[in-house]
Each structure stands twice: as C-alpha cells, then as structure tokens.
Amino acid sequence: MIKIGNVELKGRVLLGPMAGITSLAYREFMKPFGVALSFSEMISDCGIAYENKRTYDYLKTSETDSPVALQLFGFDIKNTSKAIEIIQNTAKYDILDMNLGCPVHKVTKTGAGSSWLRDVDALKTYMTEVCKISSKPVTAKIRLGWDGKSINVFEVSHALEEAGVQGITIHCRTKEQGYSGKADYQAIRGLKKELRIPLFVSGDIFTLDDAIKSVNETEADGVMVARGGVGNPKLVTQIDTYFQTGEWVENATVKEQVEYARTYAYKLIDSKGEEMAMRELKGILPHFFSGFPGYKKFRLSITMNMSSIKDMEAIFHGIEREIGLSAS
C-alpha cells in the first residue's frame, strides 16, 4: 500500500494533470478504470488569490473523484500562501500538488514551473513554507532539470523531501526538451533507494510495456499516465491490473471505444453544457479512435461536422456501422 502522508492509494497508477483535459468530468470518467490518485488541471495561485472565477472552477471535486490532488503553480510565496488558505476553506481535496516542472514559456517566464529547478536553495525555502502552510499532504511534480547540461533531479528531490514534501513525480525529460525526444528513465535510476517518500515516474507511458519498463528501470512506486490515457482509458486498467495481479488485459475493441467515448462525452455535457462540451470534445474524441481503420475520416467528422449531441450520436452510429456493429 502506497501512502502519501495520511492518504492511502489503492493502486499504482496516477492520472496526470493536463490543461484543458483533466476537468472534473474527465477525472470522474477515468477513475473507475483503476486510477489511484487523480490531479486537477494546473491552477494559478494568482488566479486563486485574485479570485478569478474561471480559476475557481478548477477547484471542483466530487466523492467519485477522491482521492484527488489539486495542483498549484506559483513563483511568490505570498501569493501561494494566500491561495492555499483560500483553497483550504473552499475546496474538498486530499493532497496539494505543486507543479515545479511545467516547461511552457508563459509559466517559466514568471519564475514558476520548471524555472524553480534552476535555484535549488530558493526552491527548498519556498517548498518548506508551502508544507508548513498546507493542512494537506504536499507532493511535487518536477523534471530532470532545466536542460541537458544542468540535470539536478537527485539534488532537487532530496531538497524537496527535506522541505516536507511527501511524494514526488518525475517527468523524465528536461525543461528544454518540452515533450520532444524520449523520456530518460535511466536518469533517475537509484534515486528511489535514496528517498523515504513515494516516487512516481512520468513520461512516454503509452502502453503497458512502457509502464513496466519505466518501473523496472527506476524502481518507482508507480506511474503517472497523462497523454497516453487520453482516448485510451483501458490503458489505466491494463497497468493497474498487471501491477496488482500480474495479469494482462486485452486492448479495447472499437465497440468498447465507442462506449467509452459516449460515456465521457455525456459526463462533459452534463458538466459544461452542450455548446462548450462540443467545442472541447472536438479535440478529445478523435483520440478514442486513433489507430483504428478509418481514423482520418472519423477525426474529420468529429472536428468538422459535430456541433450538437445529435451530430455526435450520428457520428458514433456511423463508426459502429463502419465496423459492422449495430448501434446500441
């Protein structure tokens, strides 16, 4: 059993935070597939501190969503501490996660995200204060370092543990890499033995084999699935089942994928309304059919011809007819 502070996880698969994707509806949809801990979209501490309504929407959770971590990013402890106090008074959550690895320029230019990796002393001071303020266990998400010449993941991890962080997820790329190239699991080999807190590995987890390889090479306690699970929720089941029982679960069929897509779509519609949900679904639903025969045609239908529930159902029925299945 993995414990993060007083929070017990019933599995070894974390659902990673993704901007524009890991809304409450997405997290509720993914949880039954075997997610042990899910994360909100990345939340600006300034947005919370300045009471931005859209930012507050990211704080929504539910009983189905538990256990869940709210992920903050910031660069000034004054803003961060105010945001934490507000969150503690308004939101229901289990863990506070600090994003110290986001590589996006609009985040790093402020001194937030992976910019913290360039000054370990300042990072340790900042995170020590965060851990003192937070009434919930604090975790952190980091990268290997700023670039290939400044990989300091061991030093940063030790500093975070000393600051009071109770769990670390490492995306095995540098800030400079962004999401290009390959995740380097070997770069954190041996780190787990030096830590007393849970360690999770992230980056390039698109198949069960990827998950097994990442754990074998890093000896991490678990894996964080992000992009690899979008449109492929059964990947979480495959990884969770293997680590729990050693059994291999077959890939999803097209029929299953249609049902998964339909279930997620209606959750998002219930949460955000038909018009907004349709806009978001145009970017997400195609992932459910990637790799299947006729994918390009399905993708075009979704992105070009879908503006209502009626349109969506027509596309789903068309996919089912295309593969010789009767619509359910």
Backbone torsions as a table, in degrees:
resi	resn	phi	psi	omega
1	MET	NA	126.9	178.0
2	ILE	-89.1	132.2	177.2
3	LYS	-121.9	130.7	172.5
4	ILE	-112.5	101.4	-171.0
5	GLY	62.5	-122.7	178.7
6	ASN	-98.3	10.4	-178.2
7	VAL	-100.0	119.9	179.4
8	GLU	-93.9	131.2	177.2
9	LEU	-99.7	136.7	-176.8
10	LYS	-93.8	8.9	178.7
11	GLY	-160.2	-169.0	-175.1
12	ARG	-123.7	16.2	-179.5
13	VAL	-114.4	121.4	176.5
14	LEU	-101.8	142.2	175.9
15	LEU	-96.2	111.0	-172.9
16	GLY	-71.0	153.2	178.1
17	PRO	-74.0	136.2	177.8
18	MET	-141.4	124.1	-179.1
19	ALA	-61.5	131.4	178.6
20	GLY	79.4	1.6	-177.8
21	ILE	-126.3	-52.2	-171.2
22	THR	-82.2	56.9	171.8
23	SER	-71.6	173.7	177.5
24	LEU	-57.9	-41.8	-179.4
25	ALA	-60.4	-42.6	-180.0
26	TYR	-66.9	-42.0	-179.3
27	ARG	-65.8	-40.3	177.6
28	GLU	-65.0	-37.8	178.6
29	PHE	-65.1	-42.1	-174.9
30	MET	-79.6	-26.7	-173.4
31	LYS	-52.8	-46.6	-177.2
32	PRO	-64.7	-14.6	-179.6
33	PHE	-77.7	-7.1	176.9
34	GLY	121.5	19.7	178.2
35	VAL	-72.9	123.4	-179.5
36	ALA	-84.8	-30.5	-179.9
37	LEU	-155.2	128.6	178.7
38	SER	-113.6	162.3	-175.8
39	PHE	-126.4	141.8	175.5
40	SER	-69.5	170.2	168.2
41	GLU	-62.4	157.2	-179.8
42	MET	-63.8	129.7	-173.9
43	ILE	-114.9	131.0	178.2
44	SER	-75.2	127.5	177.0
45	ASP	-65.2	-32.5	177.5
46	CYS	-66.2	-39.2	178.1
47	GLY	-59.7	-39.1	177.5
48	ILE	-72.3	-48.4	-177.4
49	ALA	-60.5	-34.7	-179.6
50	TYR	-94.1	8.6	173.8
51	GLU	59.0	45.2	174.7
52	ASN	-73.9	123.4	-173.5
53	LYS	-61.0	-42.6	-179.2
54	ARG	-63.0	-39.4	178.6
55	THR	-63.7	-39.3	179.2
56	TYR	-61.1	-28.6	179.3
57	ASP	-61.3	-27.2	-179.3
58	TYR	-69.7	-13.3	-177.0
59	LEU	-84.8	-4.9	-176.8
60	LYS	-68.4	130.3	176.5
61	THR	-135.9	179.4	178.1
62	SER	-153.0	172.6	177.9
63	GLU	-63.9	-36.4	178.3
64	THR	-62.2	-31.0	-174.7
65	ASP	-77.3	-11.7	-173.3
66	SER	-81.6	143.0	-4.8
67	PRO	-77.4	145.3	-177.1
68	VAL	-137.1	145.7	175.6
69	ALA	-110.4	135.6	170.8
70	LEU	-93.2	127.7	-175.8
71	GLN	-104.2	120.1	178.4
72	LEU	-103.2	154.8	165.6
73	PHE	-137.0	148.0	-178.9
74	GLY	-168.8	177.3	-178.3
75	PHE	-136.1	-7.7	-176.7
76	ASP	-132.7	122.6	-175.7
77	ILE	-61.1	-27.4	178.6
78	LYS	-62.6	-47.4	177.6
79	ASN	-67.3	-42.2	-177.9
80	THR	-64.0	-43.4	-179.0
81	SER	-65.2	-39.9	178.0
82	LYS	-64.2	-42.0	179.5
83	ALA	-63.2	-42.7	179.8
84	ILE	-61.8	-43.2	179.2
85	GLU	-61.7	-40.7	178.4
86	ILE	-65.8	-45.8	179.8
87	ILE	-59.2	-43.0	-178.5
88	GLN	-63.4	-26.3	-179.5
89	ASN	-92.6	-13.3	-173.0
90	THR	-123.9	-19.9	-173.3
91	ALA	-116.7	155.4	173.9
92	LYS	-108.6	117.2	-177.9
93	TYR	-156.7	171.5	-174.3
94	ASP	-112.4	-30.1	-174.5
95	ILE	-141.7	143.9	172.1
96	LEU	-102.2	120.1	179.4
97	ASP	-109.5	135.0	179.5
98	MET	-107.0	124.4	178.6
99	ASN	-84.1	110.7	179.3
100	LEU	-118.1	21.5	-175.3
101	GLY	-135.9	-3.3	-178.9
102	CYS	-58.1	128.0	-176.9
103	PRO	-94.6	-1.8	-174.7
104	VAL	-67.2	135.4	-172.8
105	HIS	-59.4	-41.9	-176.4
106	LYS	-65.1	-18.6	175.3
107	VAL	-90.1	-47.7	-175.6
108	THR	-69.8	-28.4	-178.1
109	LYS	-65.9	-19.4	178.5
110	THR	-87.3	-11.9	-175.9
111	GLY	101.8	3.4	179.9
112	ALA	-95.7	-174.6	178.7
113	GLY	58.7	-138.4	-175.1
114	SER	-72.0	-5.9	173.7
115	SER	-59.7	-29.9	178.8
116	TRP	-59.5	-27.0	-176.5
117	LEU	-68.4	-12.0	-178.4
118	ARG	-86.3	-10.2	-179.6
119	ASP	-141.3	89.4	-173.7
120	VAL	-64.4	-38.7	179.7
121	ASP	-62.6	-45.5	178.8
122	ALA	-64.7	-39.0	178.8
123	LEU	-62.4	-44.8	-179.6
124	LYS	-63.0	-41.9	178.3
125	THR	-61.9	-46.0	179.8
126	TYR	-60.8	-49.6	-176.0
127	MET	-71.4	-28.6	174.4
128	THR	-61.5	-42.4	178.0
129	GLU	-67.2	-41.7	178.3
130	VAL	-58.2	-45.7	-178.8
131	CYS	-66.0	-32.4	177.6
132	LYS	-70.2	-38.9	-176.2
133	ILE	-74.4	-39.4	-173.2
134	SER	-72.1	133.1	175.2
135	SER	-86.3	-9.1	178.7
136	LYS	-106.9	156.9	175.5
137	PRO	-57.8	143.0	-178.6
138	VAL	-109.1	132.6	173.6
139	THR	-121.4	170.8	-179.0
140	ALA	-142.8	147.0	174.8
141	LYS	-115.9	125.9	-175.7
142	ILE	-132.4	179.0	173.3
143	ARG	-122.9	179.7	-176.8
144	LEU	-65.7	-27.8	-177.6
145	GLY	162.0	-175.7	-178.5
146	TRP	-71.7	-45.0	177.3
147	ASP	-151.1	-178.2	-176.1
148	GLY	-63.7	-21.0	-179.9
149	LYS	-91.3	-4.8	-177.5
150	SER	-135.3	46.3	177.2
151	ILE	-74.0	114.2	-175.6
152	ASN	-133.1	32.4	-173.7
153	VAL	-61.3	-34.5	178.6
154	PHE	-67.3	-47.3	-179.1
155	GLU	-61.8	-44.1	-180.0
156	VAL	-64.4	-43.0	-178.8
157	SER	-61.9	-43.6	178.2
158	HIS	-64.3	-40.3	179.3
159	ALA	-63.2	-40.2	179.8
160	LEU	-66.4	-42.1	178.4
161	GLU	-62.9	-42.1	179.0
162	GLU	-66.0	-28.8	179.6
163	ALA	-74.2	-18.4	179.6
164	GLY	116.1	2.0	177.5
165	VAL	-64.4	139.9	-172.7
166	GLN	-113.6	13.1	175.2
167	GLY	-176.8	141.9	-177.8
168	ILE	-131.5	134.7	171.1
169	THR	-113.2	130.8	-178.9
170	ILE	-115.9	118.9	169.5
171	HIS	-82.9	118.4	-169.4
172	CYS	-82.8	49.4	169.4
173	ARG	-134.4	165.4	173.3
174	THR	-89.1	168.4	175.4
175	LYS	-60.3	-42.8	-176.7
176	GLU	-59.6	-34.3	-179.9
177	GLN	-70.1	-28.6	-173.4
178	GLY	63.6	-117.3	176.5
179	TYR	-118.4	19.1	180.0
180	SER	-93.6	170.0	179.4
181	GLY	68.0	-163.5	-178.3
182	LYS	-111.4	144.7	173.3
183	ALA	-66.3	135.3	-176.6
184	ASP	-105.4	89.7	-179.4
185	TYR	-66.8	-31.4	-178.4
186	GLN	-61.5	-23.8	-177.2
187	ALA	-65.7	-19.0	179.0
188	ILE	-116.1	15.6	177.7
189	ARG	-61.2	128.7	179.4
190	GLY	94.0	-15.2	-178.1
191	LEU	-64.6	-40.4	-177.9
192	LYS	-55.2	-39.0	-178.6
193	LYS	-65.4	-22.0	-177.4
194	GLU	-92.7	-7.5	-177.7
195	LEU	-108.8	150.4	175.5
196	ARG	-100.5	-7.5	-176.8
197	ILE	-106.8	160.4	179.9
198	PRO	-61.0	142.5	178.7
199	LEU	-123.6	130.3	179.0
200	PHE	-121.3	147.2	-176.9
201	VAL	-112.3	143.1	-177.7
202	SER	-137.9	156.2	177.7
203	GLY	114.0	118.2	176.3
204	ASP	62.4	35.6	174.9
205	ILE	-95.6	87.9	-177.4
206	PHE	-111.3	-15.1	179.4
207	THR	-140.9	168.0	175.5
208	LEU	-61.2	-40.1	178.3
209	ASP	-59.2	-39.1	177.5
210	ASP	-61.0	-43.7	-178.8
211	ALA	-64.0	-45.0	179.9
212	ILE	-62.4	-44.0	179.4
213	LYS	-61.4	-44.2	-177.3
214	SER	-63.1	-39.5	180.0
215	VAL	-74.1	-39.8	178.7
216	ASN	-61.5	-38.8	-176.2
217	GLU	-81.5	-26.0	-175.3
218	THR	-110.0	-18.3	-173.8
219	GLU	60.3	26.5	178.7
220	ALA	-64.5	157.0	178.8
221	ASP	-72.3	-26.2	-179.0
222	GLY	-168.7	-177.8	-177.8
223	VAL	-123.1	151.9	173.4
224	MET	-107.1	121.5	177.8
225	VAL	-100.6	127.3	179.9
226	ALA	-126.3	-98.2	-176.8
227	ARG	-57.9	-33.5	-177.8
228	GLY	-64.6	-21.7	-178.9
229	GLY	-94.6	-9.0	-178.7
230	VAL	-70.8	115.1	-176.6
231	GLY	82.2	-2.4	179.1
232	ASN	-135.8	62.2	-175.7
233	PRO	-61.8	-26.2	-178.4
234	LYS	-67.5	-16.1	175.0
235	LEU	-58.7	-40.0	178.5
236	VAL	-62.2	-43.3	178.0
237	THR	-61.9	-42.2	-179.9
238	GLN	-61.4	-45.3	-179.1
239	ILE	-68.9	-46.5	-178.7
240	ASP	-61.3	-45.6	-179.3
241	THR	-63.2	-43.1	-178.8
242	TYR	-62.5	-45.8	-178.2
243	PHE	-71.7	-24.7	179.0
244	GLN	-84.1	-40.4	-171.0
245	THR	-127.5	-14.9	-175.8
246	GLY	84.8	0.5	-179.0
247	GLU	-84.4	152.5	178.6
248	TRP	-104.8	126.8	178.2
249	VAL	-100.6	134.6	-178.7
250	GLU	-65.4	155.7	174.9
251	ASN	-64.2	156.9	179.9
252	ALA	-69.6	146.5	173.8
253	THR	-83.3	167.6	177.3
254	VAL	-62.1	-38.8	178.7
255	LYS	-59.9	-43.9	177.5
256	GLU	-63.6	-40.5	-179.2
257	GLN	-62.4	-38.5	177.1
258	VAL	-62.2	-42.7	-180.0
259	GLU	-67.9	-38.7	177.3
260	TYR	-63.0	-46.2	-179.3
261	ALA	-61.2	-43.0	-179.4
262	ARG	-64.3	-43.8	-179.4
263	THR	-61.9	-46.7	179.5
264	TYR	-63.8	-43.3	-177.8
265	ALA	-57.6	-45.6	-177.7
266	TYR	-70.5	-30.6	173.9
267	LYS	-63.6	-43.4	-179.4
268	LEU	-68.0	-38.5	177.8
269	ILE	-62.9	-44.4	178.2
270	ASP	-61.3	-33.8	-176.0
271	SER	-81.3	-41.5	-170.5
272	LYS	-117.4	-3.5	-176.8
273	GLY	88.4	156.4	-173.0
274	GLU	-61.8	-47.2	-174.4
275	GLU	-62.9	-50.9	-179.1
276	MET	-67.4	-39.4	-179.8
277	ALA	-61.4	-41.5	179.8
278	MET	-60.8	-40.2	178.8
279	ARG	-61.6	-43.5	-178.8
280	GLU	-72.4	-36.0	-177.4
281	LEU	-67.2	-26.8	178.7
282	LYS	-59.8	-29.9	-179.9
283	GLY	-91.3	-17.1	-174.3
284	ILE	-105.3	-42.9	-175.7
285	LEU	-58.3	-36.2	179.3
286	PRO	-56.3	-29.2	-179.4
287	HIS	-63.1	-25.4	-179.7
288	PHE	-68.5	-19.0	-174.9
289	PHE	-119.5	10.3	177.6
290	SER	-63.9	132.8	178.1
291	GLY	92.6	-12.3	178.5
292	PHE	-90.5	153.0	177.0
293	PRO	-56.3	135.2	179.6
294	GLY	86.1	9.7	-174.8
295	TYR	-55.7	-45.7	-175.9
296	LYS	-60.5	-39.5	179.2
297	LYS	-67.2	-41.7	179.0
298	PHE	-62.9	-43.8	-178.5
299	ARG	-61.1	-44.6	179.2
300	LEU	-63.8	-39.7	178.9
301	SER	-61.9	-41.9	-178.2
302	ILE	-69.1	-45.6	-174.9
303	THR	-78.2	-27.9	-174.9
304	MET	-103.5	-29.9	-170.3
305	ASN	-117.2	11.0	-174.7
306	MET	-114.5	110.2	177.2
307	SER	-134.0	3.2	-179.6
308	SER	-152.2	168.0	176.3
309	ILE	-60.3	-39.7	179.6
310	LYS	-59.8	-44.6	177.6
311	ASP	-61.9	-43.6	-178.0
312	MET	-61.2	-46.6	-179.0
313	GLU	-65.0	-36.8	177.7
314	ALA	-61.9	-39.8	178.6
315	ILE	-66.9	-44.3	177.8
316	PHE	-59.7	-45.4	179.5
317	HIS	-63.8	-36.0	178.3
318	GLY	-65.0	-39.7	177.3
319	ILE	-64.0	-42.2	179.8
320	GLU	-64.9	-40.7	178.5
321	ARG	-66.4	-38.9	-178.5
322	GLU	-57.3	-35.7	-177.1
323	ILE	-101.3	13.4	173.1
324	GLY	78.6	23.1	179.5
325	LEU	-110.3	147.4	175.3
326	SER	-81.7	142.5	179.2
327	ALA	-65.5	141.5	179.9
328	SER	-84.0	NA	NA
